[in-house]
Amino acid sequence: MLSFFREGEKYYLQVTSQGRIEIFPESESKFFLKVLDADATFVRDAEGKVSSMVWRQDANKFTTKRISNVPIIELPTPFDRREEMILHA
């Protein structure tokens, strides 16, 4: 699942179970990534609402369908790391 969202002046992409990646606008409907050779072009329906997206990565290209108006934003889970020695009797 690919989620796209904006925080302040920055735009992000987040793939389920992965960290967010900043994306950059090339036009009103096309965004590109700097960390890999990929871009997303949003397609609007007759009413002007985004209905799908064309994703291009390297030589691959596919179209996805919009399934929600709300992105799935996964925040990192804080944890404490520690090492313990376990003795077996």
SVG drawing of the C-alpha trace seen along z (x, -y; Angstrom):
<svg xmlns="http://www.w3.org/2000/svg" viewBox="-17 -25 43 51">
<polyline fill="none" stroke="black" stroke-width="0.4" points="0.0,0.0 1.3,-3.4 0.2,-6.4 0.9,-10.0 0.5,-12.9 1.7,-16.4 3.2,-17.8 3.7,-21.6 5.5,-22.4 6.8,-18.8 5.3,-15.9 5.8,-12.3 5.3,-8.7 5.1,-5.9 4.9,-2.2 3.2,0.0 5.7,1.2 8.4,-1.1 9.6,-4.6 8.4,-7.7 10.3,-9.1 10.2,-12.8 8.9,-13.3 9.2,-16.5 6.7,-18.1 7.6,-18.3 4.2,-19.7 0.7,-19.9 0.1,-16.1 3.6,-14.6 6.1,-14.0 9.5,-12.4 11.9,-10.8 15.5,-11.7 16.5,-8.4 15.6,-6.2 14.6,-6.5 10.9,-6.7 7.9,-9.1 4.2,-9.2 1.7,-10.9 -1.8,-11.4 -4.7,-11.0 -7.9,-13.0 -11.4,-12.0 -14.0,-14.2 -14.9,-15.9 -11.2,-16.8 -10.7,-14.3 -7.7,-12.0 -8.9,-8.6 -5.6,-6.7 -1.9,-7.0 0.7,-6.0 3.9,-4.8 7.1,-4.5 10.2,-3.0 13.3,-2.3 11.9,-0.6 8.6,0.5 5.3,-1.3 2.0,-0.4 -1.3,-2.1 -2.9,-2.0 -6.4,-2.8 -7.2,-5.2 -8.9,-3.3 -9.0,-5.9 -9.0,-9.6 -7.0,-9.0 -3.3,-7.9 -2.1,-5.2 0.7,-6.9 2.8,-4.6 4.9,-6.3 8.0,-4.6 7.4,-2.7 9.8,-3.9 11.7,-1.2 14.6,-0.8 17.5,1.4 19.5,3.3 21.7,6.3 21.4,9.0 23.4,12.1 21.2,15.1 22.8,17.9 21.5,21.4 21.9,23.6"/>
</svg>
